[in-house]
Amino acid sequence: MIIRKIKNFYRDSQPIVEVAKQYGIKERAVRFQCLVNIYIRHSNLEWYRFLSKYRYGKAYLKAFLSPKMVKKIFLQYNPSQEEINILNDKFKCNELFKKYINRAYLNMEEVSKEDVEKFLLTYNKAILKPCDSQCGIGVEVVSKIDEVLPYLGKPYVLEEVVVNHPDLKKLSSDSLNTIRIYTVKEKDHVIRALSSSIRIGAKGNIVDNAHFGSEVLPVDITTGICYPKSVNILGEEKDTNYHCHEKYVGMKIPHWDKVINACLECAKLFKHQRLIGWDVAVTKDGIEMIEANSKPHLHLFELTNGPSKAYFLKHWNLDSIK
């Protein structure tokens, strides 16, 4: 396992270059410290990239979750493969969360060419994505029948395009900027909203996932008011939006109570899943549940909230997550 990680590490050197350039450190020094983390902490290059901002404070670094710890958390607290399969299927989630879904959609495994033609005629353009898509991979905007035909009979979902509320659309007009909410069912079996942020898509990208260069702006879970600075996958912070040039400080997310309540209600549908990441769009008419994640990115969570190892040890009754 470690040998494979080291091989992958040498195959992907771009993050090393980016981190070294950002912090003015020699590439070989960064590479050596990554290798140490792979061997000692079983961490991978992506983890180092997410936490590069904190890398040089060793005591602080130990307070973060390593990939090995994250794997153990998900194995212990999301044990139901049946529920995981539901959460990992975009179409099944759409059916399950219909109360909070207003957009039209088609299951590409069950429709005909005529159904698709009618759909595109009605909505002009649509979002096509694999039912098991993760991190925005494979998501496309389509407008012509020839673009969709190759996916007929395959596990894809075709959806009406969701448009952000004007207050959020101005942050990035190219992508749908969604709210990420983490809900947890703690050891007292009460479901709580643990953390929230809004992801702001990078210029020219149709998805707002951090892996595609988006900014992540923390949001106060109680008030829906944005924090002063966003952060990206490399730990770079910004206090001003690149698109509308407005300061983030004091910005408030519309329909915030509806966002939180929808996530808490949907989380109750799962008996065994204790940790779920929800992606919710805010529109001019209210909210739209986009998808749920059975293994939400905890490194992204830590990027905006800081170290979380102590939380999981205290609130989740873990003896050890080394």
C-alpha positions as CSV (number, residue, x, y, z in Angstrom):
1,M,0.0,0.0,0.0
2,I,2.7,2.5,1.0
3,I,4.8,1.5,-2.1
4,R,1.8,2.3,-4.3
5,K,1.3,5.7,-2.6
6,I,4.9,6.6,-3.1
7,K,4.7,5.7,-6.8
8,N,1.5,7.8,-7.2
9,F,3.3,10.6,-5.3
10,Y,6.1,10.7,-7.8
11,R,3.7,10.5,-10.7
12,D,1.8,13.6,-9.6
13,S,4.3,16.4,-8.9
14,Q,2.2,19.4,-9.7
15,P,0.9,19.9,-6.1
16,I,4.5,19.8,-4.9
17,V,5.4,22.6,-7.3
18,E,2.4,24.7,-6.3
19,V,3.0,24.3,-2.5
20,A,6.7,25.0,-2.9
21,K,6.0,28.1,-5.0
22,Q,3.3,29.4,-2.6
23,Y,5.5,29.2,0.5
24,G,8.9,29.9,-1.0
25,I,10.3,26.5,-0.1
26,K,12.5,24.3,-2.2
27,E,10.7,21.5,-4.0
28,R,13.0,18.8,-2.6
29,A,12.2,19.9,0.9
30,V,8.4,19.6,0.3
31,R,8.9,16.3,-1.5
32,F,10.9,14.9,1.5
33,Q,8.3,16.0,4.1
34,C,5.5,14.4,1.9
35,L,7.4,11.1,1.9
36,V,7.7,11.2,5.7
37,N,3.9,11.8,6.0
38,I,3.2,8.9,3.6
39,Y,5.4,6.5,5.6
40,I,4.6,7.6,9.2
41,R,1.1,8.9,9.0
42,H,-0.2,6.9,6.0
43,S,-1.3,10.2,4.4
44,N,-1.4,10.9,0.7
45,L,-0.4,13.8,-1.4
46,E,-4.0,15.2,-1.5
47,W,-4.0,15.5,2.3
48,Y,-0.7,17.3,2.3
49,R,-2.0,19.7,-0.4
50,F,-5.2,20.5,1.6
51,L,-3.3,21.2,4.8
52,S,-0.2,22.8,3.3
53,K,-1.0,26.0,5.1
54,Y,-0.5,24.2,8.4
55,R,2.3,21.9,7.5
56,Y,5.2,23.5,9.3
57,G,3.7,23.4,12.8
58,K,4.2,19.8,13.8
59,A,2.2,19.9,17.0
60,Y,-0.7,21.6,15.2
61,L,-0.6,19.2,12.4
62,K,-1.1,16.2,14.7
63,A,-4.5,17.7,15.6
64,F,-5.8,17.0,12.1
65,L,-7.3,13.8,10.7
66,S,-5.0,11.8,8.5
67,P,-6.6,9.7,5.6
68,K,-6.2,6.6,7.7
69,M,-8.2,8.2,10.5
70,V,-10.9,9.4,8.1
71,K,-11.2,5.8,6.7
72,K,-11.7,4.4,10.2
73,I,-14.3,7.0,11.0
74,F,-16.4,6.2,7.9
75,L,-16.1,2.5,8.5
76,Q,-17.3,2.8,12.1
77,Y,-20.0,5.4,11.7
78,N,-21.4,4.8,8.2
79,P,-21.6,1.0,8.3
80,S,-24.6,0.4,6.2
81,Q,-23.6,-0.5,2.6
82,E,-27.3,-0.4,1.6
83,E,-27.6,3.2,2.7
84,I,-24.3,4.1,1.2
85,N,-25.5,2.8,-2.2
86,I,-28.5,5.0,-2.0
87,L,-26.5,8.1,-1.1
88,N,-24.0,7.3,-4.0
89,D,-26.8,7.1,-6.6
90,K,-27.9,10.5,-7.9
91,F,-31.2,9.3,-9.2
92,K,-32.2,7.4,-6.1
93,C,-31.4,10.5,-4.0
94,N,-33.5,12.6,-6.3
95,E,-36.4,10.3,-5.7
96,L,-35.8,10.1,-1.9
97,F,-35.5,13.9,-1.4
98,K,-38.4,14.9,-3.7
99,K,-39.8,17.2,-1.1
100,Y,-36.8,19.4,-1.6
101,I,-36.3,19.0,-5.3
102,N,-38.2,21.2,-7.8
103,R,-36.0,20.6,-10.9
104,A,-37.1,18.1,-13.6
105,Y,-34.8,15.1,-14.2
106,L,-34.7,11.9,-16.2
107,N,-33.1,8.5,-15.4
108,M,-31.1,7.8,-18.6
109,E,-31.4,4.0,-18.0
110,E,-35.2,4.2,-18.4
111,V,-36.0,6.8,-21.0
112,S,-36.2,6.9,-24.8
113,K,-34.7,9.2,-27.4
114,E,-38.0,10.9,-27.7
115,D,-38.1,11.6,-24.0
116,V,-34.7,13.2,-24.2
117,E,-35.6,15.3,-27.2
118,K,-38.7,16.6,-25.4
119,F,-36.7,17.4,-22.3
120,L,-34.1,19.4,-24.2
121,L,-36.8,21.2,-26.2
122,T,-38.5,22.2,-22.9
123,Y,-35.4,23.3,-21.1
124,N,-32.9,24.2,-23.9
125,K,-29.9,23.0,-21.9
126,A,-29.5,20.5,-19.1
127,I,-27.0,19.0,-16.7
128,L,-25.8,15.4,-17.5
129,K,-24.0,13.5,-14.7
130,P,-23.1,10.0,-13.8
131,C,-25.3,8.5,-11.1
132,D,-22.2,7.7,-9.1
133,S,-20.3,10.9,-9.8
134,Q,-18.0,12.2,-7.0
135,C,-16.2,15.6,-6.8
136,G,-18.0,16.9,-9.9
137,I,-16.2,14.4,-12.2
138,G,-18.0,13.7,-15.4
139,V,-20.6,16.5,-15.1
140,E,-21.5,18.2,-18.4
141,V,-23.8,20.9,-19.7
142,V,-25.6,19.6,-22.8
143,S,-28.0,21.2,-25.2
144,K,-28.1,18.9,-28.2
145,I,-29.5,15.5,-28.6
146,D,-26.3,14.2,-30.1
147,E,-24.5,15.0,-26.9
148,V,-26.9,12.9,-24.9
149,L,-27.6,9.9,-27.1
150,P,-24.4,8.0,-26.2
151,Y,-25.6,7.9,-22.6
152,L,-29.0,6.4,-23.3
153,G,-29.4,3.2,-21.2
154,K,-26.5,4.1,-19.0
155,P,-26.4,5.0,-15.3
156,Y,-26.7,8.8,-15.9
157,V,-29.2,11.4,-14.8
158,L,-30.3,14.3,-17.0
159,E,-31.4,17.4,-15.0
160,E,-32.9,20.8,-15.5
161,V,-30.3,23.5,-14.9
162,V,-30.7,25.1,-11.4
163,V,-30.1,28.8,-11.2
164,N,-28.7,30.4,-8.1
165,H,-30.4,33.2,-6.1
166,P,-29.1,36.5,-7.5
167,D,-27.1,37.2,-4.3
168,L,-25.1,34.0,-4.9
169,K,-25.0,34.0,-8.7
170,K,-23.1,37.2,-8.6
171,L,-20.2,35.3,-6.8
172,S,-19.6,33.2,-9.9
173,S,-21.9,33.2,-13.0
174,D,-20.3,30.1,-14.5
175,S,-21.1,27.6,-11.8
176,L,-23.9,26.7,-9.5
177,N,-22.5,27.8,-6.1
178,T,-23.8,25.3,-3.5
179,I,-23.9,25.2,0.3
180,R,-22.1,22.3,1.9
181,I,-23.7,21.2,5.2
182,Y,-22.2,18.5,7.4
183,T,-24.8,16.7,9.6
184,V,-23.9,14.3,12.4
185,K,-25.9,11.9,14.5
186,E,-23.9,12.0,17.7
187,K,-23.8,9.4,20.4
188,D,-26.9,10.8,22.0
189,H,-28.6,10.0,18.6
190,V,-29.5,13.7,18.1
191,I,-28.8,14.9,14.6
192,R,-27.0,18.2,14.4
193,A,-25.7,20.5,11.7
194,L,-22.0,20.6,12.4
195,S,-20.5,22.9,9.8
196,S,-21.4,24.9,6.8
197,S,-19.8,26.7,3.9
198,I,-20.5,27.9,0.4
199,R,-18.4,26.8,-2.5
200,I,-17.7,29.4,-5.2
201,G,-16.7,27.9,-8.6
202,A,-13.5,29.0,-10.3
203,K,-13.8,31.1,-13.4
204,G,-14.9,29.0,-16.4
205,N,-15.9,25.9,-14.4
206,I,-19.4,24.6,-14.3
207,V,-18.9,22.8,-11.0
208,D,-17.9,24.3,-7.6
209,N,-15.9,21.4,-6.2
210,A,-12.6,22.2,-4.5
211,H,-10.7,19.8,-6.7
212,F,-11.6,22.1,-9.6
213,G,-10.1,25.2,-8.0
214,S,-13.2,26.6,-6.2
215,E,-13.1,28.9,-3.2
216,V,-14.7,27.6,0.0
217,L,-16.2,30.3,2.2
218,P,-17.2,29.3,5.7
219,V,-20.7,30.3,6.9
220,D,-21.9,30.6,10.5
221,I,-24.1,27.6,11.0
222,T,-26.6,29.6,13.2
223,T,-27.0,32.9,11.3
224,G,-26.0,32.1,7.7
225,I,-23.6,35.0,7.7
226,C,-20.4,34.4,5.8
227,Y,-17.0,34.6,7.4
228,P,-14.5,37.3,6.2
229,K,-12.3,35.1,4.1
230,S,-12.5,32.2,1.7
231,V,-9.9,29.5,1.2
232,N,-8.9,27.2,-1.6
233,I,-7.3,23.7,-1.8
234,L,-3.9,25.2,-1.3
235,G,-4.8,27.2,1.7
236,E,-4.8,30.6,-0.2
237,E,-7.2,33.0,1.5
238,K,-9.2,35.8,-0.2
239,D,-11.5,38.5,1.4
240,T,-12.9,39.8,-1.9
241,N,-14.9,37.9,-4.6
242,Y,-13.1,37.7,-7.9
243,H,-16.3,38.1,-9.9
244,C,-18.3,40.9,-8.3
245,H,-15.4,42.4,-6.3
246,E,-17.5,42.6,-3.1
247,K,-16.1,41.8,0.3
248,Y,-17.2,38.6,1.9
249,V,-17.5,39.9,5.4
250,G,-21.2,40.4,6.5
251,M,-22.6,38.6,3.4
252,K,-25.7,36.6,4.3
253,I,-27.0,33.4,2.6
254,P,-30.7,33.8,1.7
255,H,-33.3,31.2,3.0
256,W,-30.8,30.0,5.6
257,D,-33.3,28.3,8.0
258,K,-34.7,26.4,5.0
259,V,-31.2,25.1,4.1
260,I,-30.5,23.8,7.6
261,N,-34.0,22.3,8.2
262,A,-33.9,20.5,4.9
263,C,-30.6,18.8,5.7
264,L,-31.7,17.8,9.2
265,E,-35.0,16.4,7.9
266,C,-33.3,14.4,5.1
267,A,-30.7,13.1,7.5
268,K,-33.5,11.5,9.5
269,L,-34.2,9.2,6.6
270,F,-31.1,7.2,7.3
271,K,-30.9,5.0,10.3
272,H,-27.3,4.0,10.2
273,Q,-25.5,6.9,8.4
274,R,-24.2,9.2,11.2
275,L,-22.1,11.6,9.0
276,I,-23.5,13.0,5.8
277,G,-22.4,15.9,3.6
278,W,-25.3,17.8,1.9
279,D,-25.0,20.0,-1.1
280,V,-27.9,22.5,-1.3
281,A,-28.5,25.2,-3.9
282,V,-30.3,28.5,-2.9
283,T,-32.6,29.8,-5.6
284,K,-34.8,32.9,-5.8
285,D,-37.8,30.7,-4.8
286,G,-36.2,28.8,-2.0
287,I,-33.8,25.9,-1.8
288,E,-32.9,22.9,-4.0
289,M,-31.3,19.7,-2.7
290,I,-28.6,18.8,-5.1
291,E,-27.1,15.7,-3.6
292,A,-25.9,13.9,-0.5
293,N,-22.5,12.5,0.2
294,S,-21.9,9.3,2.1
295,K,-18.2,10.1,2.6
296,P,-18.0,13.9,2.7
297,H,-14.5,15.3,2.4
298,L,-13.3,15.8,6.0
299,H,-10.1,17.4,4.8
300,L,-12.2,20.1,3.2
301,F,-14.1,20.3,6.5
302,E,-10.8,20.9,8.3
303,L,-9.7,23.4,5.7
304,T,-12.5,25.8,6.8
305,N,-12.9,24.7,10.5
306,G,-9.4,23.8,11.6
307,P,-8.4,20.5,13.3
308,S,-11.2,18.1,14.1
309,K,-9.5,15.1,15.6
310,A,-10.4,16.2,19.2
311,Y,-14.0,16.5,18.2
312,F,-14.3,12.9,16.9
313,L,-12.5,11.6,20.0
314,K,-14.8,13.4,22.4
315,H,-18.2,13.4,20.8
316,W,-18.1,10.1,18.8
317,N,-16.9,8.0,21.7
318,L,-13.8,6.8,19.9
319,D,-11.1,5.2,21.9
320,S,-8.5,5.7,19.2
321,I,-8.3,7.0,15.7
322,K,-4.6,6.7,15.1
